[in-house]
Amino acid sequence: MFHFGFSYVGLIYLLMLFIPNIIWTKHKPEDYEQYAQKENKVLQALERTGEIFVCCCVLIFSDFNIRLDSLWCIWLLISFLLMLLYEVYWVQYFRSEKKMQNFYRSVCGIPVAGATLPVCAFFLLGVYGCNVFLMIATIILGIGHIGIHLGHYRQIS
């Protein structure tokens, strides 16, 4: 059963996602635009569609708010730890020379961490909330977002 209502956890996750990305717009890696021009249009469409649906889902379902009454909180904890690793990724990037190699650096062995970590975190948030809509939206986002960034990573390797 889905519960409509505001999710403060969803808002926190979106802030953790958007704040570094807004800062990044002023600190893009050298030559990033050259790579962005070559992106697969289908992956771009999946990424944009997933972004919209993920943002909507995490805010309109209260299923993601903290519930300490079950072991499902483990999923929330793992998800939140992935978001914290995502913040570590950004700290590493902002302290770097801001080259494409720095942008696609792994964190704790997780490849293309800037794309992979938030997608996995949002998927696990969907598992925690038993919310199939967020899980499907995250899969759509992940195919597009991770696919695009893996393409960039292959080009620089």
C-alpha positions as a Markdown table, in Angstrom:
| # | Residue | x | y | z |
|---|---|---|---|---|
| 1 | Met | 0.0 | 0.0 | 0.0 |
| 2 | Phe | 1.3 | 3.4 | -0.9 |
| 3 | His | 1.0 | 6.4 | 1.4 |
| 4 | Phe | 0.6 | 9.8 | -0.3 |
| 5 | Gly | 2.1 | 12.6 | 1.7 |
| 6 | Phe | 5.3 | 14.7 | 2.0 |
| 7 | Ser | 8.6 | 12.8 | 2.5 |
| 8 | Tyr | 11.2 | 14.8 | 4.5 |
| 9 | Val | 13.6 | 12.0 | 3.8 |
| 10 | Gly | 13.0 | 12.4 | 0.1 |
| 11 | Leu | 13.7 | 16.1 | 0.4 |
| 12 | Ile | 16.9 | 15.5 | 2.3 |
| 13 | Tyr | 18.1 | 13.0 | -0.4 |
| 14 | Leu | 17.2 | 15.6 | -3.1 |
| 15 | Leu | 19.2 | 18.3 | -1.3 |
| 16 | Met | 22.2 | 15.9 | -1.0 |
| 17 | Leu | 21.9 | 15.3 | -4.7 |
| 18 | Phe | 21.2 | 18.8 | -6.0 |
| 19 | Ile | 23.5 | 21.0 | -3.9 |
| 20 | Pro | 26.8 | 19.4 | -5.2 |
| 21 | Asn | 25.4 | 19.3 | -8.7 |
| 22 | Ile | 24.6 | 23.0 | -8.6 |
| 23 | Ile | 28.1 | 23.8 | -7.4 |
| 24 | Trp | 29.4 | 21.5 | -10.2 |
| 25 | Thr | 27.9 | 23.7 | -12.8 |
| 26 | Lys | 30.6 | 26.3 | -12.0 |
| 27 | His | 33.4 | 23.6 | -11.7 |
| 28 | Lys | 32.8 | 21.3 | -14.7 |
| 29 | Pro | 35.8 | 19.2 | -15.8 |
| 30 | Glu | 37.9 | 20.4 | -18.7 |
| 31 | Asp | 36.4 | 19.3 | -22.1 |
| 32 | Tyr | 33.2 | 18.1 | -20.5 |
| 33 | Glu | 31.1 | 19.7 | -23.2 |
| 34 | Gln | 32.9 | 17.7 | -25.9 |
| 35 | Tyr | 31.8 | 14.5 | -24.2 |
| 36 | Ala | 28.3 | 15.7 | -23.5 |
| 37 | Gln | 27.7 | 16.5 | -27.2 |
| 38 | Lys | 28.3 | 12.8 | -28.1 |
| 39 | Glu | 25.8 | 11.4 | -25.6 |
| 40 | Asn | 23.3 | 8.8 | -26.8 |
| 41 | Lys | 19.9 | 10.5 | -27.3 |
| 42 | Val | 17.9 | 7.4 | -26.0 |
| 43 | Leu | 20.0 | 7.3 | -22.8 |
| 44 | Gln | 19.4 | 11.1 | -22.4 |
| 45 | Ala | 15.7 | 10.6 | -22.7 |
| 46 | Leu | 15.7 | 7.8 | -20.1 |
| 47 | Glu | 17.9 | 9.9 | -17.8 |
| 48 | Arg | 15.6 | 12.9 | -18.0 |
| 49 | Thr | 12.4 | 10.8 | -17.6 |
| 50 | Gly | 13.9 | 9.0 | -14.6 |
| 51 | Glu | 15.0 | 12.3 | -13.0 |
| 52 | Ile | 11.5 | 13.7 | -13.2 |
| 53 | Phe | 9.8 | 10.5 | -11.8 |
| 54 | Val | 12.4 | 10.0 | -9.1 |
| 55 | Cys | 12.1 | 13.6 | -7.9 |
| 56 | Cys | 8.3 | 13.3 | -7.8 |
| 57 | Cys | 8.2 | 10.0 | -6.1 |
| 58 | Val | 10.5 | 10.8 | -3.3 |
| 59 | Leu | 8.5 | 13.9 | -2.4 |
| 60 | Ile | 4.9 | 12.7 | -2.8 |
| 61 | Phe | 5.1 | 9.4 | -0.9 |
| 62 | Ser | 5.5 | 9.4 | 2.8 |
| 63 | Asp | 6.7 | 5.8 | 2.7 |
| 64 | Phe | 10.3 | 7.0 | 2.8 |
| 65 | Asn | 10.0 | 8.8 | 6.2 |
| 66 | Ile | 11.8 | 7.2 | 9.1 |
| 67 | Arg | 10.1 | 4.2 | 10.7 |
| 68 | Leu | 12.0 | 2.6 | 13.5 |
| 69 | Asp | 9.5 | -0.3 | 14.0 |
| 70 | Ser | 11.0 | -2.9 | 11.7 |
| 71 | Leu | 14.2 | -4.3 | 10.2 |
| 72 | Trp | 13.4 | -2.5 | 7.0 |
| 73 | Cys | 15.4 | 0.4 | 8.5 |
| 74 | Ile | 18.5 | -1.5 | 7.5 |
| 75 | Trp | 17.6 | -0.6 | 3.8 |
| 76 | Leu | 17.3 | 3.0 | 4.8 |
| 77 | Leu | 20.7 | 3.0 | 6.6 |
| 78 | Ile | 22.5 | 1.4 | 3.6 |
| 79 | Ser | 20.8 | 3.8 | 1.3 |
| 80 | Phe | 21.9 | 6.8 | 3.4 |
| 81 | Leu | 25.4 | 5.4 | 3.6 |
| 82 | Leu | 25.5 | 5.4 | -0.2 |
| 83 | Met | 24.4 | 9.0 | -0.2 |
| 84 | Leu | 27.1 | 9.9 | 2.3 |
| 85 | Leu | 29.7 | 8.2 | 0.0 |
| 86 | Tyr | 28.2 | 10.3 | -2.8 |
| 87 | Glu | 29.0 | 13.4 | -0.8 |
| 88 | Val | 32.6 | 12.0 | -0.3 |
| 89 | Tyr | 32.8 | 11.6 | -4.1 |
| 90 | Trp | 32.0 | 15.3 | -4.5 |
| 91 | Val | 34.5 | 16.5 | -1.9 |
| 92 | Gln | 37.2 | 14.5 | -3.7 |
| 93 | Tyr | 36.2 | 15.9 | -7.0 |
| 94 | Phe | 36.0 | 19.6 | -5.8 |
| 95 | Arg | 39.5 | 19.2 | -4.2 |
| 96 | Ser | 40.9 | 17.7 | -7.5 |
| 97 | Glu | 42.2 | 19.4 | -10.6 |
| 98 | Lys | 38.7 | 19.0 | -12.1 |
| 99 | Lys | 39.7 | 16.9 | -15.1 |
| 100 | Met | 37.5 | 14.2 | -16.7 |
| 101 | Gln | 39.6 | 11.5 | -15.0 |
| 102 | Asn | 38.8 | 13.1 | -11.6 |
| 103 | Phe | 35.1 | 13.3 | -12.4 |
| 104 | Tyr | 35.0 | 9.6 | -13.1 |
| 105 | Arg | 37.1 | 8.4 | -10.2 |
| 106 | Ser | 35.8 | 5.5 | -8.2 |
| 107 | Val | 35.0 | 5.7 | -4.5 |
| 108 | Cys | 35.6 | 2.6 | -2.4 |
| 109 | Gly | 35.9 | 0.6 | -5.6 |
| 110 | Ile | 32.5 | 1.7 | -6.9 |
| 111 | Pro | 33.0 | 2.6 | -10.6 |
| 112 | Val | 31.6 | 5.9 | -12.0 |
| 113 | Ala | 30.7 | 6.8 | -8.4 |
| 114 | Gly | 29.0 | 10.1 | -9.2 |
| 115 | Ala | 26.4 | 8.3 | -11.3 |
| 116 | Thr | 26.3 | 4.9 | -9.5 |
| 117 | Leu | 26.0 | 5.9 | -5.9 |
| 118 | Pro | 22.9 | 8.1 | -6.0 |
| 119 | Val | 21.1 | 5.6 | -8.3 |
| 120 | Cys | 21.8 | 2.8 | -5.9 |
| 121 | Ala | 20.8 | 4.9 | -2.9 |
| 122 | Phe | 17.5 | 5.9 | -4.4 |
| 123 | Phe | 16.7 | 2.3 | -5.5 |
| 124 | Leu | 17.3 | 1.1 | -1.9 |
| 125 | Leu | 15.2 | 4.0 | -0.6 |
| 126 | Gly | 12.4 | 2.5 | -2.8 |
| 127 | Val | 13.1 | -0.9 | -1.3 |
| 128 | Tyr | 12.9 | 0.6 | 2.2 |
| 129 | Gly | 9.6 | 2.3 | 1.4 |
| 130 | Cys | 8.3 | -0.8 | -0.4 |
| 131 | Asn | 7.5 | 1.6 | -3.3 |
| 132 | Val | 7.6 | 0.0 | -6.7 |
| 133 | Phe | 7.1 | 3.4 | -8.4 |
| 134 | Leu | 10.4 | 4.7 | -7.0 |
| 135 | Met | 12.2 | 1.5 | -7.9 |
| 136 | Ile | 11.0 | 1.6 | -11.5 |
| 137 | Ala | 11.8 | 5.3 | -11.8 |
| 138 | Thr | 15.3 | 4.6 | -10.4 |
| 139 | Ile | 15.9 | 1.8 | -12.9 |
| 140 | Ile | 14.9 | 4.1 | -15.8 |
| 141 | Leu | 17.1 | 6.8 | -14.4 |
| 142 | Gly | 20.0 | 4.4 | -13.8 |
| 143 | Ile | 19.9 | 3.0 | -17.4 |
| 144 | Gly | 20.2 | 6.5 | -18.7 |
| 145 | His | 22.4 | 8.2 | -16.2 |
| 146 | Ile | 24.9 | 5.4 | -15.6 |
| 147 | Gly | 24.8 | 4.5 | -19.3 |
| 148 | Ile | 25.8 | 8.0 | -20.3 |
| 149 | His | 28.6 | 8.2 | -17.7 |
| 150 | Leu | 30.0 | 4.8 | -18.5 |
| 151 | Gly | 30.2 | 6.0 | -22.1 |
| 152 | His | 32.2 | 9.1 | -21.0 |
| 153 | Tyr | 34.4 | 6.9 | -18.8 |
| 154 | Arg | 35.2 | 4.6 | -21.8 |
| 155 | Gln | 36.1 | 7.5 | -23.9 |
| 156 | Ile | 38.6 | 8.9 | -21.4 |
| 157 | Ser | 40.1 | 5.5 | -20.6 |
